[in-house]
Amino acid sequence: MASANYETLGLSSDQVLSMYESMLLARKIDERMWLLNRAGRIPFVVSCQGQEAAQVGAAMALNTEEDYLLPYYRDVGLVLHFGMTAQELMMQGFARADDPNSGGRQMPGHFGQKKNRIVTGSSPVTTQLPHAAGIALAAKMEKKNFVTLVSFGEGSASQGDFHEAANFAGVHNLPVIFFCENNKYAISVPMEKQSGSEHISERAAGYGMPGVTVDGNNPLAVYEAVKKAADRCRNGEGPTLIETLSYRQTPHSSDDDDSSYRTKEEVEEAKQNDSIHTFSAYLRECGVLTETKEKELQEKIKGIVDDATETAESAPYADPETTLNYVYAPKGGDL
């Protein structure tokens, strides 16, 4: 990891330690879900492993009391920092009634929680980008100072929704950050077969906004880029396109066989730059993270994940009678 000093970014030792804790919690939740899936206890996993640094670094640069988040399906780190809990994420994994995202009606990854301004997405990828531009337009029309961040994979940048949202935001100078988490593969399609340009960020010039590519394994670099973009938004300077470069360490989902399109050697090589390890090493070098503190964090997070798993697995499913709630209006009543 780059040796940038966190203090030059205006961060305290407590803040960077919190950054690491959020990254580690996201990883441990994800790892537990894979174990539960392979044991036949939850039906589906779509993973954040390899992208935690980008997600948490971005989230920490925003105002979680005012800003809006439109995540994509891998964004465990982002939604955790915005206020979703490990227990709520496990409720989603087990499809229980107390799942805040959909009451157990949607597969995991359809994040949405009104109280934390996490705007729900949908299974068709990229639909969240025009929504984000619309929310940013509302902020501008109502003269409110919140920022909207919308995240997406590099595969989504090949969809029409990306171009329409970016163009609209550029034309209207909207306070929105387009946050592309480039993990090298759109399911099985590598980056070089998706785009004629080396970086997604190069497209920003066509929409009249700055574009920047940063190391997605370095949460401090991501924090710096998103903080600058958020400041631009709040100063009325318009949108930014940020591309973070990382690597998807797992198959696309628990239903995917990634051995059909990439080698084990490639995956293992990428894991040598795992942000969980490189950032913890950096914090140890800075004297922020000691062996004792790291052991305490590991034990604390294990307890959180264990409790969340136990609580969610024993929680009730939604009543069958509620299946059509929010789909059809009740007879003679209001929604």
Secondary structure as the mmCIF struct_conf table of DSSP 4:
data_model
#
loop_
_struct_conf.conf_type_id
_struct_conf.id
_struct_conf.beg_label_comp_id
_struct_conf.beg_label_asym_id
_struct_conf.beg_label_seq_id
_struct_conf.end_label_comp_id
_struct_conf.end_label_asym_id
_struct_conf.end_label_seq_id
HELX_RH_3T_P HELX_RH_3T_P1 TYR A 6 LEU A 9
TURN_TY1_P TURN_TY1_P1 GLY A 10 GLY A 10
HELX_RH_AL_P HELX_RH_AL_P1 SER A 13 ARG A 38
TURN_TY1_P TURN_TY1_P2 ALA A 39 GLY A 40
BEND BEND1 ARG A 41 PRO A 43
TURN_TY1_P TURN_TY1_P3 GLN A 49 GLY A 50
HELX_RH_AL_P HELX_RH_AL_P2 GLU A 52 MET A 60
TURN_TY1_P TURN_TY1_P4 ALA A 61 ALA A 61
BEND BEND2 LEU A 62 LEU A 62
TURN_TY1_P TURN_TY1_P5 THR A 64 GLU A 66
STRN STRN1 TYR A 68 LEU A 70
TURN_TY1_P TURN_TY1_P6 TYR A 73 ARG A 74
HELX_RH_AL_P HELX_RH_AL_P3 VAL A 76 HIS A 81
TURN_TY1_P TURN_TY1_P7 PHE A 82 GLY A 83
HELX_RH_AL_P HELX_RH_AL_P4 ALA A 86 GLY A 93
TURN_TY1_P TURN_TY1_P8 PHE A 94 ALA A 95
TURN_TY1_P TURN_TY1_P9 ALA A 97 ASP A 98
TURN_TY1_P TURN_TY1_P10 PRO A 100 GLY A 104
BEND BEND3 GLN A 106 GLN A 106
TURN_TY1_P TURN_TY1_P11 PRO A 108 GLY A 109
STRN STRN2 GLN A 113 GLN A 113
HELX_RH_3T_P HELX_RH_3T_P2 LYS A 114 ASN A 116
TURN_TY1_P TURN_TY1_P12 ARG A 117 ARG A 117
STRN STRN3 ILE A 118 ILE A 118
BEND BEND4 SER A 123 PRO A 124
TURN_TY1_P TURN_TY1_P13 VAL A 125 THR A 127
HELX_RH_AL_P HELX_RH_AL_P5 GLN A 128 MET A 141
TURN_TY1_P TURN_TY1_P14 GLU A 142 LYS A 143
STRN STRN4 THR A 148 GLY A 153
HELX_RH_3T_P HELX_RH_3T_P3 GLU A 154 SER A 158
BEND BEND5 GLN A 159 GLN A 159
HELX_RH_AL_P HELX_RH_AL_P6 GLY A 160 HIS A 172
TURN_TY1_P TURN_TY1_P15 ASN A 173 ASN A 173
BEND BEND6 PRO A 175 PRO A 175
STRN STRN5 VAL A 176 ASN A 182
BEND BEND7 LYS A 184 LYS A 184
STRN STRN6 TYR A 185 ALA A 186
TURN_TY1_P TURN_TY1_P16 ILE A 187 SER A 188
STRN STRN7 VAL A 189 PRO A 190
HELX_RH_3T_P HELX_RH_3T_P4 MET A 191 LYS A 193
TURN_TY1_P TURN_TY1_P17 GLN A 194 GLN A 194
BEND BEND8 GLY A 196 GLU A 198
HELX_RH_3T_P HELX_RH_3T_P5 ILE A 200 TYR A 207
TURN_TY1_P TURN_TY1_P18 GLY A 208 GLY A 208
BEND BEND9 MET A 209 MET A 209
STRN STRN8 GLY A 211 ASP A 215
TURN_TY1_P TURN_TY1_P19 GLY A 216 ASN A 217
HELX_RH_AL_P HELX_RH_AL_P7 PRO A 219 ARG A 234
TURN_TY1_P TURN_TY1_P20 ASN A 235 GLY A 236
STRN STRN9 THR A 240 LEU A 245
BEND BEND10 THR A 250 THR A 250
BEND BEND11 HIS A 252 SER A 253
TURN_TY1_P TURN_TY1_P21 SER A 254 ASP A 255
HELX_RH_3T_P HELX_RH_3T_P6 ASP A 258 SER A 260
TURN_TY1_P TURN_TY1_P22 TYR A 261 TYR A 261
BEND BEND12 ARG A 262 ARG A 262
HELX_RH_AL_P HELX_RH_AL_P8 LYS A 264 LYS A 271
TURN_TY1_P TURN_TY1_P23 GLN A 272 ASN A 273
HELX_RH_AL_P HELX_RH_AL_P9 SER A 275 GLU A 285
TURN_TY1_P TURN_TY1_P24 CYS A 286 GLY A 287
BEND BEND13 VAL A 288 LEU A 289
HELX_RH_AL_P HELX_RH_AL_P10 GLU A 291 SER A 314
BEND BEND14 ALA A 315 ALA A 315
HELX_LH_PP_P HELX_LH_PP_P1 PRO A 316 ASP A 319
HELX_RH_3T_P HELX_RH_3T_P7 PRO A 320 THR A 322
TURN_TY1_P TURN_TY1_P25 THR A 323 VAL A 327
BEND BEND15 TYR A 328 TYR A 328
HELX_LH_PP_P HELX_LH_PP_P2 ALA A 329 PRO A 330
TURN_TY1_P TURN_TY1_P26 LYS A 331 GLY A 332
BEND BEND16 GLY A 333 GLY A 333
#
